[in-house]
């Protein structure tokens, strides 16, 4: 009987420690992931082009403006050439308590330094809960180019940056996106949801950047915490053996949604270093 009681209290203690860690510790463990990618399509003068991706800030009382400021300071420490944001800025805009000071968000984001540009796309939370009314204004005032089924060409590097509208609530159009791809250029596609790549692998996509999954956010046995369109590709770098040798990176985000916890999915920034292939 005594062993059973000890066992029960041990389990309770472990659950308590796990809860404290997931609620108070891991959400603050900002990590930076580095990936090196080579391509013969890049211009020789590209050098080592540094692209920094962040995603899923889900600004709320649990990831507030001070948290965002700390993340931006870390972004600038990496001295990226290009910064991309792959959606879900505010968690639930209708319930956001700092609407009267919404300028604080764009003032922080505006301090991100990227000499070759800052680019963003819509996520599902940038449409839902009234966020569609403010997201475009915030990103514009932040110095970001918001790509909604649109393309930017960086001629000096032979790179296209193509932004897809959100695949859940937006106006995702595969024909429009694939029509922007150039066979002789390095094509980077930004999409909030990662799993839609399965419908695009026959086209000229070299690098596909997405978020949405939160890496599961709270990873427990027998619990499926992955959202729609992020159940197959959940985190990190995936390489495909298609004719274009496409790479997909799924960033697991900075903030939290539904519950203010992370377990085995610490918040991250991604630094992708593009170089001319041999």
Secondary structure, 3 states (H helix, E strand, C coil): CHHHHHHHHHHHHHHHHHHHHHHHHHHHCCEEEEEEEEECCCCHHHCEEEEEEECCCCECCCCCHHHHHHHHHHHHHCCCCEEEECCCCECCHHHCCCHHHCHHHHHHHHCCCCCCCEEECCCHHHCHHHHHHCHHHHHHHCCCEECCCEEEEEHHHCEEEEECCCCCCCCCCHHHHHHCCCCCCEEEEECCCCHHHHHCCCCCCCEEEECCCHHHCECCCCCCCCCCCCCCCCCEEEECCCCCCCEEEECCCCCCCCCCCCECCCCEEEEEEEEECC
